[in-house]
Amino acid sequence: MIRLAFFILVFGLAMLLGPILANHPGYVMLVVAGVTIEATFIGLMLVLFGSILACWLLWWVLKRLFHLPRLSFSFLRSRKERRARQAMQYALLSFARQDWQQADQYFDLAKADSDWDKIKQIMACYAAQRAGDSQKANQKAAQLDSDDNDSALVVADLLLQQGDAAKAVAYLAPRIEQNQKDGALGRLWLAALLQAGQWQTLLEQVPVAIKQQWLNKAQWQQYRYQLYPAAVAGLAQAGQFDENLPYWSNLPAKERKSVAAILGKARAKAVSGDAEQAEKLLLDSLALADVPLAYSAIRQIPLGRSVLTLRKQVQHWLRDHNNNGYLYALLSYCAEQEGEQEQARHAWEKALQYQPELAKAAALSN
């Protein structure tokens, strides 16, 4: 394309400068219906340019005055390209409606047009995955540019959705080492490590995540309650948790002392059979403001019947905050641990009355 444009430019300059250098202006003769028009070539070009400019200005004025639609030159495209563009529109609509099979079919048809090729390939991967064809999704993902971070995100995300977290970790490891500033890649890397249960590596990545700001302040505050309870409890159950090892001692003091980290230690104690110490550790650190974020992590701690003190604390909070749905949900958890199913059901109904979003959170945790 560049060569063609360069050729046209040189040819045009030759036509314009040739007569000047030859000291002969040259002329053009047009004979139409008995009418003869003679003009120099340069003069004719100027007349044509002026006519085109005048027509364009006239159209611009008329379009503004009468709100005329834009001119479309789609008729110049091939029939195959027009069908591909139409298929792209249908594919996007199907994707928005979550009609994954239909979207997958339309994305295949949209490949005939090269516009937005990268976006189409990525969306086609997810459409195939959501349609239940993981093999096709992986084949499409393999066709993406392997050096592009967006492509790496798609490949790793598909692996996580397919439950192959270990493979996602192996795929992302060299890429995150080369590009630690990519927040989206970093967040997916943490999710892969969490899903794969590679707790030590996950904790080693925390200082990097904080330094590179893979998550903003509000996101990190929430993510703590996913990361530390699972990582600390996972390492403790394997007999590998040691606060003197670098993966823990290199963490910022704020992280080591956070409620989320203490929840992990409490969970580890409860799993090892020391439920009373787990409850004490939990109550020594838990404050009312922590309950909304800590609730899901607390439910993972098998305290059994060692919830008497926790239950009293929750009831004490409820005296001044009787419209707090998370406190009723925590009360329901305590009743479940003690085997009081009817009280647990009643407290859960009260929790949903004040915090309806708890139903969605419970469904996700199950």
N, C-alpha and C positions, 0 to 999 in steps of 0.2 A: 504493500500500500504506500509506503514511504517512497519507494523507488518510482512508482507511478506518478505520485504527486510531484516529485522532483523533475521527472521527465516533462510533465505538463508545464511546470514553471519555466524550465529552460526553453521549451518549444514556444511558449507565449512570448518570452523575452526576445527570442530570435525573430519572431514575426513583427514585434514592435520596433526593435532596434535595427533590424536588417535594412529596411528602407531608409532609415536615417543615415546609417553608415554608408549606404550606397548613394546617398544624395539624390534619392528618387523616392518620393512618397508612396508610389504605387497606388492602385485604385481597385475598387470592387464595383462590378456592374451587375445589377439585378434587373431582369426583364420579367415583369408580371402583368399578364393580360394587356399587352401592348404598351405598358408603361415602363420606361427605362429609368433606372435610378443609378447614378454614378456618385461614388464618394471615395475618399481615401480610406485606407484600412483603419488607420487610427481614428479618423472621424467617425467611421461606422461603429467602432468599438465604444467610443464615447457616447454615441447616440443610444446604443443598446444598453449600456450601463445606466445611463440616465433614465431610460424607459423602465428598466427593471426596478430602479430605485423609486421612481414615481409610483409604479404599481404597488410596490411594497408599502410605501407610505399611505397610499389610498386605502389599501386593505387594513392597515393598522388603525387608521382613523375610523373606518366603518365597523371594525370589530369592537372598538371601544364604545362607539355610539350605539350600536344595535346588539351588543353582546353576542356576536356570532361565535360559533364553535371553532375550535382549532382545526386546521387542515390536517388530515391524516393521509400519509403516504403508504398505508399498509398494503395497498394494492400492488405496490412495487415488490413486496416480499413474496417469496414462494408460498405455494399453498401449504407445503409441509411446515414452514416456519409459522404461518398463521395458526395452523392447528396446534402447534406446540405452545404458542402463546396463550391460546384459549385453554389448552389443557393445564397450563400453569395456574390460570385463574381458578379453574375448577379444583385443582389440587390444593390450593391455599384455602378455599372455602371448605373443602372436605376436611382438611387438617384442623381448621378452626372449629368445625362441628364434631371433631374427634371420630370421624368416619375413616378409620385408619386404612382399611382395605381399599376403599375408593380412592383415598389420597395416594396410596402406594401405586395404584394403576395409573393415575393421572400424572404422577411424577415421572413414570417411565415414558409416557408420551411426550412430556415436556422437554426431554433431553435433546430433541431435534433442534431446539433453539439454544444458542450459546450464551444468551444474556443471563446474568445472575446464576452462572453455572455452579459456583461454590455453594450458594445458598440453597439451590435446588438439590444438590447432592446431599447436603447435611440434613435437610428436612426429609428427603427421601429415605435416609438411614433410619430416622426416628419413626417415620410412617411404617416402614417395614417391620421395625421392632415392635411397635404397638399393635400391628396387625398379627403378631405372633410368628413372624418369619425371621427368626434370629439369624439364620444362615445367610439369607439375602441381605439383611442389615449389615452383617459383618463384611460381606462381599462389597457392598457399596462403600462402606467405611474404608476398606483397603484401597479403594481407587482414589481416595483423597490424598492431597499433598502431605506426605509424611513429615515434612519439615515445618509445616504450619501449625501453630499452637491451637488454633480453632479445630483443626482436624484431629489433633491429639486429644483434645477434650472430648470430641465425639466418640472416638475409638474407646477411650477409657470409660466414658459414661455408659456406653453400650455394654461393656464388659461387666460393669457394676450392676446394671439392670438385669443382666443375665446370670448374676450370682457368682461370677468368676472374679472375686476381689483380688485373689493372689496374682492372677495374670494382669489385672489392672495396675497393681502395685509395681510389678516388674516392668510393665510398659511405661509407667510414668516416672520411675526412679531416675533414669538418665536425663529426661527432659526437665524435671524440676531442678536437677543439679545444674543444668545449663542456664535456666531462666527462672530464678527465684522471685522475680518481681511481678510475674503474672499472677494476679490475685485469683482469677477463675481457675487456673491450673493448680494453684496452691490449695484452694478449697476442695477441689476434687481429689487431690493427693491426700489430704487429711481424711476425707470421707472413705477413700480406698483403704487406708491404713486402719481406720476404725472398723470397717466392715471385715477386713481380713484378720483382725485381732492381733496385729503386729504392734503390741502395746509399747514396747521399748522404743522402737523407731518413731512411733507417734509422739511420745513424750519428748524425744530428741528434736522433733520438728517444731515444738511449741515456741522456743525463742526466735526461730526464723519466721514463723507465722506472725508473731507479735511485731518483730522488727520490720518486716515487709508489708505489714497491715493487710494480710490476706482477708481478714474480716474487720469490719469497723467496730467501734467500741460496743455498740448495742448487740451486734451479732456475736462478738466474742463472749460477752457476758452470758448469753444464752448457750453458746457452744460449750462453755466450760462444763455444764451439767450433763452433756453427752460424753465429753472426752474423759474427764478425770474419774468419775465413778466407774466407768467401764475399764479404763486402763489400769487404775490402781487395784481394783478388785481382780482383774484378769491376771496381773503380775503376782498378786498375793496368793491367789489360788494355785498358781504354778510354782510357788515358793521362790519367786525371783524378785519380789519387791524389797528394795533396800534404799532407805532415804539417804544413804551416804554415797550411792553410786552416781556417776556424772549425769545420767539421764534425769535424775531427780534434783540433785544438788545444783545443777546449772539452771534450773528454772528460776524465774524471778520470785522473790520472797512472797509477793502478793499472790502468786499462783499457788505456791506450796501451802499457804495458809488459808486459801479460799474455802468457802463452804462446800463447793463442788468437790475439791480434793478430799476433804474430811468425810464427805458422803461415801467416797470410794473406800476409805479406810474402814468406815462403819460397815459397809457392805461386806468387806473382806472378813471382818471379825464375826459378823452374823453367819456367813457361809461356813466359817471354821467352827461354829458352834458356840461362840461367845456372844450370845444375843444381848445379854444384860450390858456388857461393856459397849456393844454397838449402839444401844439406845442411849447410854450415858454420853458417848462421844457425839452422837447426833444432837442431843439436846444442849450440850455445852456450846455448840456453834450455831445452831439454827435460830434465826430471828423471824419475826412475822413477815418482814419484807422479803425474806428469801423463799417463802413457801410457794408462790406461783411458779418460780423457775425450778425449785428443788423438788416439786411434787412428783414428777415422773421418775426421778432418780430414787426418791424415798420408797416408792412402790416396788422397786427392784430389791429392796433390803428385806430379807426374810427374818423379821424380828420374832415371829411366832407370838407367844403370849407375853413376851417382854415388851409390851407397849403401854403399860399402865401409866407410867410417868409421862410418856408422849401424849397419851389420850387426855390426861389432866391438863397438860399445857395447852392443847388444842381447845379444850372446853373453856379454859381461862381466856384465851384470845377471843373466843366466840362471844363472851359476855359484852365486849366493847365493839365487836365487828361481826354482828350476827347476819350480815348480808354478804359475807365473804364466801363465795362458792368453793374456793380451794381449801378452806378450813373444813367445810363439810365433807369434801372429797377425802381429806386426810383422816377425818373421823371415820369415814366409811372404810378406809384402809385398816385402821386400828381394829374396827369391829370384825373385819374379815380375818385378821391375824388371830383374833381370839375365838373365831368360829361362830360369831353371832351374825348370822346371815341376814336375819330380818332387820336388825339395827343397821347393818351395812347397807341394805337396800334403801331403807328410809333416809339415811344420811346422803346416799348418792342422789336420790331424787331431789333433796334440798340443794345439793351442789349444782345439779343441772338447772334448777330453778334460777339460781343467781349467776351461774357461769355456763351457759349453753355450749360454749366452745369446748368444754371438757369432754363432751361426747365424741367429738372428732379426735381429740388427743387420745382417748381411751381406745378408739378403733384403730388408730395408727400403732399404738403400743402393742395391741393384740395381734 
